[in-house]
Amino acid sequence: MWVEPSNEALQQRLTWARERRAGLYPTVPSTLAEEKSFNPFLRVDQPDVVAAVQRAMGNKAPIGAGESLAIKVMDALRTLKNENAHKK
């Protein structure tokens, strides 16, 4: 949610997951199509994800020559997740 709070598919999935957990039902598995609609690691080419990662990195997300933007966003997103940026 901290990456794409306005993503409607993500909002729906979160509501669904909360309902499932409240009923003590599993929230897995999911399909790749579902994941592509809300998982930021599968959306690294989307402008909202790129912008959120750049903001979270203090606009210092490396976007230079050599690697593709998607790879750099993936790397920065993984770093942010490892640092628990979503809990700050």
N, C-alpha and C positions, 0 to 999 in steps of 0.2 A: 504494500500500500504506500510505502514512503517513496517508491520510485514513480508509480503512476496512480496517484489517488483518484484521478478522474476516469480511469479505465473502467467502463461499465461492466465488461466481462469479469474483471477482477472483483468488483464490488458484489456481483451476483455470486461468484464462486466463494467469496468470504462468507456471505450470508448462508449459502448452502452448507459450507463446512461447519459453521457454528451450529446450525440446526442438526447436522449429522452427529457432531460431538456431543451435543446436549442429549441426544438419544442413545449415546454410547455406540454409534455406528462408525465404521471406518470411512475415511475420506480418500482412500486410494483403492484401486488404481484410477488413473485418468487416461484420456486418450492424448495422443500427440496434438491433434487438432485443438483440443481444449487447452492444453498447455501453451500452445502458440498464441492463444488469445489473451493470456494473462501473465505468463511467466517471463519476467524481464530478461532472463538468460537466453530466451528464445526470441526476444524482441530487440536485440541490440542494434538493429538498423532503424528502429523507429525513432522519429525526432523527439518525442516526449521522453523516451528512455535515455537518449543521448544527452538531452538538456538536463534531466534530473541527475545523471551521473556527473556531469560537468559541475553543476551547482554543488553537489555533495563533496566533490573533490576541490572545492574552492576555485572553480574555473581553471584548475591546473591539470585536468585530464589530458594526458599527452595525445596530441593529434598531429603527428608529423609524418614524414615520408617513410616508406618502407613497409609498414604494416597497414592493413586496412582499418578503417574506422571501427568496424564491427569488432575486430579482434581487440583493439585498444579499449573499447567500451566494455567488452567482456572482462578484460583484465582488471579494469578499474572497478567494475561492479563486483567482481569476486573479492577484490581487496576491501571494498566497503563492507561486504557481507562478513568477511573474516574479522573485521574490526568492529562488528556489531553497530554499524552506522545507523541501522534501522531502530536502534534502541536509544539513540541520543536525542 
